[in-house]
Amino acid sequence: MTTTAGTTGTTATAGATATSGTALSSNPTACTHEVTNQAPPLVGHDVADDAVLLEGLRREGAGWYADDLHRIGRLAGSEQVQRWAEEANRHEPELRTHDRYGNRIDEVDFHPSYHALMEVAIGEGLGGAPWADVRPGAHVARAAGFMVWSSAEQGHGCPVSMTYAAVPALRSAPELAAVYEPLLTSRTYDPGLRAPAGKRGLLAGMGMTEKQGGTDVRANTTVATEQQDGTWRLRGHKWFTSAPMNDLFLVLAQVPGGTSRADGHEGGLSCFLVPRVLPDGSRNTFRIQRLKDKLGNRSNASSEPEFDDTVAWLVGPPGHGVRTIIDMVTMTRLDCVLGSASGIRAALAQAAHHVRHRSVFGTKLIDQPLMRNVIADLGLESEAATTLALRIAGATDRAQRGDAQERAFLRLATAVGKYWVCKRQPAAVAEALECLGGNGYDEASGMPRLYREAPLNGLWEGSGNVNALDVLRALAREPESLAAFGAEIEAAAGGDARLDEAWRRLRGELVLTEDAPLRARRLVERMALVLQGSLLVRHAPAAVADAFCASRLAGDQGLAFGTLPPAADLTAVIARVPGATG
């Protein structure tokens, strides 16, 4: 059928268009959108197929976990799990304060894909399970599994991490630990608000910060009042409490003090266990005022809960709240290091995959000298972060088994690693995104989600300043931690002259002078780089250690990634990057 439009002389025919008597081809093979020179999706791969990760796993005492790690890695790289990750972030948690009848319920609904991710994480023992595992290396195995699984989606890792971290803090109240620890260490994901003792597994969270104080938790105004039955009642609010559908929360509140108590303890900031559902099955008062509208971490609900005559149990002595909950903070800081190392590696894997398949000016991007410098530089950053993260996990495992030297090392290494690896994640992810060009700025690539997630671990459990000043406190108060830190670095003595010189200079800076707070970031940065250098000199291939020492310790590098010196063996460094070679 042909139609004539007015007197323009233009006719339209099915499948073709004619203008001024000239017909355009209707051949369906004359396609204007043939897709070429695009990288295929990075899917169907084993995320754990990573020499750096696997070497660290064996070195830190959990080589027995390799088969399980590969199984998790194949699942994390599957199309199904990538779809779960996308859906859990696109369909964000929804707060329901009341039911249809007007009853206060304070529940958060999650997409089924979020629950699917959580079920795998808990089922694979990435929550509290290592605390019930007697095998040496159990915490290292969990750390490696957490890194691999986090590469798929990081938001759901928050409740997983807090559950892991809650166990050592809860042990300050043995009678509570006896009831709840077996359920916190369970490998069963059992969502929903029900009486804790009737569930097959529990999740834990924490409530520390308040709007008027933030990091200064001693400015908290939430007040605890002791009851005759041995419980306490809390009244106040919290400013940033993630995963509000978890079963139990460790919360800081003020116990009235100023005069000696009958139990011999002073009042002050104290730690309490707050269940969402009480033992009799009734709901505890946990009013969720709103969910945070966050930059990233969208799959995870973060809330502002209000306590009003909320039932709680004391954990640890009154007035020792910070001391009691610090074990939980330390463990979550470890997970911040693990998560940031995982985020750097995930972004690098996407960049390496892209440049291996994409061509420009007739040459694969991975063969372009400047791009090779960028990928190699990012590879160095990732290898150093992963190696340090697993070393801290190894120290955690051995410290839990009574190794005093490792416990002393852990005190400084955790804060140093938390500061530096989390600081490096946003810059590294941004550079990796740029490797994809405009494709990396498109949501479908997954890179924007990695980019939005990148600053989070630098904020969680203390920002950069908080961790840097924490290092100063440890240096001033715990000389054994500096001795253990120094012994770790000196294990590489003589391995590289640039490392030896960097350590010599750093020792002079570790003498705390009046201006120490002003230069704390500079000091902690140097501590992190020297520690990473020591680990790489001992454990990485010579080319990797050489490039790291030249660029990070001797200063033969610019301020951006991709500025490694010409003498660096880029080929050997890139060979360590997953996805960079075919």
Salt bridges, closest charged atoms under 4 A:
ASP46 OD2 - HIS70 ND1 2.62
ASP50 OD2 - ARG345 NE 3.36
GLU55 OE2 - ARG576 NH1 2.82
GLU60 OE1 - ARG398 NH2 2.64
ASP68 OD1 - ARG71 NH2 3.06
GLU86 OE2 - ARG90 NE 2.57
GLU92 OE2 - ARG298 NE 2.90
ASP106 OD1 - ARG104 NE 2.98
GLU107 OE1 - ARG96 NH2 3.05
GLU107 OE2 - ARG283 NH2 2.53
ASP109 OD2 - ARG96 NE 2.71
GLU124 OE2 - ARG71 NH1 2.55
ASP133 OD2 - ARG135 NH2 2.78
GLU153 OE1 - HIS156 ND1 2.87
GLU181 OE2 - ARG171 NH2 2.72
ASP190 OD1 - ARG194 NH2 2.59
ASP190 OD2 - ARG200 NE 3.84
GLU210 OE2 - LYS238 NZ 2.96
GLU226 OE1 - ARG261 NH2 3.38
ASP247 OD1 - LYS199 NZ 2.63
ASP263 OD2 - ARG261 NH2 2.95
ASP293 OD1 - ARG298 NH2 2.92
GLU304 OE2 - ARG290 NE 2.53
GLU304 OE2 - LYS292 NZ 2.80
GLU306 OE1 - ARG287 NH1 3.97
ASP308 OD1 - ARG235 NH2 2.62
ASP308 OD2 - ARG287 NH1 3.19
ASP309 OD1 - ARG233 NE 3.89
ASP335 OD1 - ARG142 NH1 2.59
ASP377 OD1 - ARG552 NH1 2.64
GLU381 OE2 - ARG424 NE 3.05
GLU381 OE1 - ARG552 NH2 2.82
GLU383 OE2 - ARG576 NH2 2.76
ASP397 OD2 - ARG401 NE 3.00
GLU406 OE1 - ARG391 NH2 2.89
GLU406 OE2 - ARG398 NE 2.78
GLU443 OE2 - ARG452 NH1 2.75
ASP470 OD2 - ARG333 NH1 2.90
ASP470 OD1 - ARG411 NH2 2.95
ASP470 OD1 - ARG473 NH2 3.48
GLU478 OE2 - ARG411 NE 3.06
GLU488 OE1 - ARG391 NH2 2.88
GLU488 OE2 - ARG538 NH2 2.91
ASP496 OD2 - ARG498 NH2 2.74
GLU501 OE2 - ARG504 NH2 2.56
GLU501 OE2 - ARG505 NH1 3.53
ASP515 OD1 - ARG519 NE 3.20
ASP546 OD1 - ARG498 NH2 2.73
